[in-house]
Amino acid sequence: MQYDTIIIGAGLSGLAAGIRLAYYDQKVCLLERHTTIGGLNSFYRLRHRDYDVGLHAVTNYAEKGDRSKPLNKLLRQLRLSWDDFALCPQIESSVVFPDCTLRMTNDFELLRSQVADHFPAQADGFNRLVQSIDEFDPFAETGGYQSAREHVRKYLSDPLLENMLFCPILFYSSATPNDLDLRQFVIIFRSILQEGFSRPYEGIRRILRVLVKKFRGEGGELKLRSGVKQILHKNGTAYGVELDSGEILEGQRILSSAGLVETQRLCDQTFVDETESTGDISFVESISSLDCSPADLGHHGTVVFFSNQTDFRYERPPTPVDLRSGIICSPNNYQFDEPLAENKINITALADHGYWLNLDDEDAYRAAKQESCRAIIENAVKIVPDFRDHIVDQDVFTPRTIKKFTGHLNGAVYGSPTKQLAGTTPLDQLYLCGTDQGFLGIIGAMLSGISMANAHCLS
Ligand SMILES: Cc1cc2nc3c(=O)[nH]c(=O)nc-3n(C[C@H](O)[C@H](O)[C@H](O)COP(=O)(O)OP(=O)(O)OC[C@H]3O[C@@H](n4cnc5c(N)ncnc54)[C@H](O)[C@@H]3O)c2cc1C
């Protein structure tokens, strides 16, 4: 079978790329190893309850009709309407550090005034930092890595404020410890602090259902349970794939969302040094179902990013989970017209992938999950109302879960620290999209799929 484009992975980037190409009448095949779509952002039903994996918040919120905003541009590229995702804005989020809390909503002026109130000596510098971010074009920059910390320190001198701004940005995007590339910083600053958070009432199911329906409606072919065992190439040009089943599919070009090192392994080639280019940042997340809404317990926050120490550390921790910081997220705390049927609180913490991936014994793995879950919740209830007596069910995912469902080595949630912004590889007709191309998160992954499809498959 000869396709115009074969896409590896039906996560958000692969689905978006597929829609774009199928819309332009390409014969597209989307291959997914698992039994369901969504990759890092998926959903499942367990003990009669619905669970979302990976959806805390959709970033880049934009009002309907605001044509200049990235979300609305993305929807236009996918030929979708604003109502298709039915996004409801957040209530309020915050960054909580010892002795200081910064509140934020989808109105950036709240954060600006919070900075002025809590850090009056930094207010002017913060405004100039924001201006520098507004003027920076991350897509036009072609140079190498620039430290975001160094850029921010040109404007801010208070390490507490610096760390409070980096905390949500690193947590929601960074494959590198403690700092990130300035381009990435600017993209994420805009998408989470300036534009803000939202969520469909039905969670990630809604977005995935819309995307897959659109893809199929445009004539795209989705093959689940179709893992790619190897990428076939000859004389430096990729021309097809061999599936785990042994079936061969040929295509004029291949777009891979499997990851940089993972894709090079599929080619049996060396594009990059594996030790330097395999990601290290991973998470454990506990999802608690409650017998009442978080609001009934006095918790109205959408996403709370916290650090128990002023010196926020974002890195692979020396312990199974990092109890120094975390994210507390409640899917109930959005401006929905009616309450969600289920009540949930998710707690996310940095995790040592080495510990989790080396637990061979199933009983030991289960016990470790239980203990980490207990510890991260005990830590979180120092910040939000104690919900432990209201837990009716619980699930936990670890770096091992992330590895299993995405194929990312080390369960690296944001993939490789080495991003390939151009999406090219040393093989002709083989391109990367998604996490390791460099745009992250739900909206970022879709933007990546669209831009790589436009750049390499439609010209
Ligand atoms: C705990 C957690 C919370 C998150 N919260 C948010 C959030 O609130 N907001 C947000 O915007 N983002 C969030 N993210 C990040 C977001 O989920 C990801 O950035 C995004 O989903 C990445 O999409 P992707 O298409 O690049 O890759 P992936 O989702 O990794 O998809 C890749 C797909 O390729 C498949 N695949 C891999 N190898 C093969 C192969 N050889 N053959 C066939 N198929 C293969 C995998 O099975 C997978 O389905 C979160 C992630 C996690 C883990």
The ligand as a Tripos MOL2 file, in Angstrom:
@<TRIPOS>MOLECULE
LIG
   53    58     1     0     0
SMALL
NO_CHARGES

@<TRIPOS>ATOM
      1 C1          0.6300   14.3850   33.8780 C.3       1 LIG1
      2 C2          0.5670   15.2020   32.6370 C.ar      1 LIG1
      3 C3         -0.1720   16.3550   32.6600 C.ar      1 LIG1
      4 C4         -0.2460   17.1140   31.5180 C.ar      1 LIG1
      5 N1         -1.0260   18.1920   31.5870 N.ar      1 LIG1
      6 C5         -1.1600   18.9420   30.5120 C.ar      1 LIG1
      7 C6         -2.0750   20.0190   30.5560 C.ar      1 LIG1
      8 O1         -2.7730   20.2120   31.5210 O.2       1 LIG1
      9 N2         -2.1610   20.8260   29.4930 N.ar      1 LIG1
     10 C7         -1.4090   20.6310   28.3850 C.ar      1 LIG1
     11 O2         -1.5210   21.4180   27.4490 O.2       1 LIG1
     12 N3         -0.5410   19.5920   28.3050 N.ar      1 LIG1
     13 C8         -0.4130   18.7380   29.3380 C.ar      1 LIG1
     14 N4          0.4430   17.6820   29.2750 N.ar      1 LIG1
     15 C9          1.3380   17.5360   28.1040 C.3       1 LIG1
     16 C10         0.6280   17.0440   26.8550 C.3       1 LIG1
     17 O3         -0.1170   15.9200   27.2210 O.3       1 LIG1
     18 C11         1.6650   16.6340   25.7820 C.3       1 LIG1
     19 O4          2.5560   17.7240   25.5590 O.3       1 LIG1
     20 C12         1.0250   16.2860   24.4430 C.3       1 LIG1
     21 O5         -0.0520   15.4140   24.6210 O.3       1 LIG1
     22 C13         2.0720   15.6180   23.5500 C.3       1 LIG1
     23 O6          1.4850   15.1640   22.3490 O.3       1 LIG1
     24 P1          2.3690   14.4570   21.2330 P.3       1 LIG1
     25 O7          1.4590   14.1790   20.0770 O.co2     1 LIG1
     26 O8          3.5890   15.2270   20.9610 O.co2     1 LIG1
     27 O9          2.9330   13.1150   21.8680 O.3       1 LIG1
     28 P2          2.3190   11.8620   22.6070 P.3       1 LIG1
     29 O10         1.1210   12.2160   23.3570 O.co2     1 LIG1
     30 O11         3.4550   11.2480   23.3220 O.co2     1 LIG1
     31 O12         1.8560   10.9020   21.4150 O.3       1 LIG1
     32 C14         2.7320   10.0560   20.7360 C.3       1 LIG1
     33 C15         1.9460    8.8350   20.3020 C.3       1 LIG1
     34 O13         2.7960    8.0190   19.4990 O.3       1 LIG1
     35 C16         2.5470    6.6550   19.8140 C.3       1 LIG1
     36 N5          3.7380    5.8890   19.4370 N.ar      1 LIG1
     37 C17         4.9900    6.0240   19.9540 C.ar      1 LIG1
     38 N6          5.8290    5.1630   19.3370 N.ar      1 LIG1
     39 C18         5.0920    4.4840   18.4180 C.ar      1 LIG1
     40 C19         5.3910    3.4640   17.4680 C.ar      1 LIG1
     41 N7          6.6270    2.9820   17.3440 N.pl3     1 LIG1
     42 N8          4.4000    3.0020   16.6870 N.ar      1 LIG1
     43 C20         3.1190    3.5120   16.7950 C.ar      1 LIG1
     44 N9          2.7920    4.4590   17.6830 N.ar      1 LIG1
     45 C21         3.7650    4.9400   18.4730 C.ar      1 LIG1
     46 C22         2.2950    6.6610   21.3040 C.3       1 LIG1
     47 O14         1.6000    5.4850   21.6990 O.3       1 LIG1
     48 C23         1.4800    7.9450   21.4520 C.3       1 LIG1
     49 O15         0.0960    7.6940   21.3170 O.3       1 LIG1
     50 C24         0.4880   16.8030   30.3460 C.ar      1 LIG1
     51 C25         1.2080   15.6360   30.3270 C.ar      1 LIG1
     52 C26         1.2130   14.8240   31.4460 C.ar      1 LIG1
     53 C27         1.9320   13.5280   31.3760 C.3       1 LIG1
@<TRIPOS>BOND
     1     1     2 1
     2     2     3 ar
     3     2    52 ar
     4     3     4 ar
     5     4     5 ar
     6     4    50 ar
     7     5     6 ar
     8     6     7 ar
     9     6    13 1
    10     7     8 2
    11     7     9 ar
    12     9    10 ar
    13    10    11 2
    14    10    12 ar
    15    12    13 ar
    16    13    14 ar
    17    14    15 1
    18    14    50 ar
    19    15    16 1
    20    16    17 1
    21    16    18 1
    22    18    19 1
    23    18    20 1
    24    20    21 1
    25    20    22 1
    26    22    23 1
    27    23    24 1
    28    24    25 2
    29    24    26 1
    30    24    27 1
    31    27    28 1
    32    28    29 2
    33    28    30 1
    34    28    31 1
    35    31    32 1
    36    32    33 1
    37    33    34 1
    38    33    48 1
    39    34    35 1
    40    35    36 1
    41    35    46 1
    42    36    37 ar
    43    36    45 ar
    44    37    38 ar
    45    38    39 ar
    46    39    40 ar
    47    39    45 ar
    48    40    41 1
    49    40    42 ar
    50    42    43 ar
    51    43    44 ar
    52    44    45 ar
    53    46    47 1
    54    46    48 1
    55    48    49 1
    56    50    51 ar
    57    51    52 ar
    58    52    53 1
@<TRIPOS>SUBSTRUCTURE
     1 LIG1         1 GROUP 0 **** ****
